[in-house]
Amino acid sequence: MIKTPYLLFLGDAPDQLAAKVARGIRDWRPEFAIGQFRMEGCKADLGLPDMTLEEAREAGAETMVIGVANRGGVISPEWRHVLAEALLKGFDLASGLHNLLADEPELVEIARAEGRELHDVRVPEVDYPIANGRKRSGKRCLAVGTDCSVGKMYTALAMDAVMQERGLKASFRATGQTGILITGDGVPLDAVVADFMAGAVEWLTPDNDPDHWDLIEGQGSLFHASYSGVTLALVHGGQPDALILCHEPTREHMRGLPDYALPSLEELRDLSLLLAARVNPEVQVIGISINTQHMSEDEAAAYLAEVEAEMGLPTVDPFRNGADRLVDALIALG
């Protein structure tokens, strides 16, 4: 078990979006987030107290969590120096990067000498099967996006919170590092060997009660040249009964791909339905989740109303306005 509370390491994150792991923990497990540690040049700020290692330990922090999701998931030499110092100051370390803490000899040696723990949450711990495509009991909802980092996890978590409050049968199913750090369980899907990704999603969302909903954390985008594979594994392995379309309207291009424009919501709807219907012909798009964090209240309200009128589906920002309407649409499926 990863010891809490956390000091969230933002490193030299180039922008707010790069600190999405730390932001997810702050928003969904605020009781775990004591403060943030930022290096020179960091352009992310969670609004948490900036703390030195000594201050964070005095405040009770037990684990430094790497809260940055950089391209390639690497640990730079500058980061390594800070992480080594944190171990010497009494912190455990937790990370969801592709560059494993366990593969850093210096950190492993210090952790062993100091009696500290290294937690790599992006390491598959199960021998996942190859997908078989068999229909499972229970119901499943998957969030799919026009791009990466548009609010797919937030949408599923917000819906899960509403369903728990209403006493409905629901489970949030984490498929990425942030979701796993928030909930303590899940499948690090983009670290699973490609042939077994869809099978891992089947394993994660097994047979259940007829009225139970698995709310599956989305990853990547079917339209993203870098990360479409993990999305398709979720679509086919999840066999969703319901799809939520997720979009961030202020993006000028696909995340990390300046030569690629974002698809429209209509394109996302049509392609997602086409691929999902291969494993579940009854699948439906039941709502739209818009990430309006960079909009004013008036701008957000106008945009949501415009999209709802155009698409004919309940359209909300579940983090800003709540997810009740999305849950209502989900339950209406029966």
Secondary structure, DSSP 8 states (H G I E B T S, - for coil): ---SSEEEEEET-SSTGGGHHHHHHHHH-GGGEEEEEE-TT-----SS-B--HHHHHHTT--EEEE----TT----HHHHHHHHHHHHTT-EEEE--SS-GGG-HHHHHHHHHHT--EEETTS--S----------SSEEEEEEESSSSSSHHHHHHHHHHHHHHTT--EEEE--SHHHHHHHS----GGGS-GGGHHHHHHHHS----TT-EEEE---S-TT-TTTHHHHHHHHHHH--SEEEEEE-TT-SSBTTBTT-----HHHHHHHHHHHHTTT-TT-EEEEEEE--TTS-HHHHHHHHHHHHHHH-S-EE-HHHH-SHHHHHHHHHT-
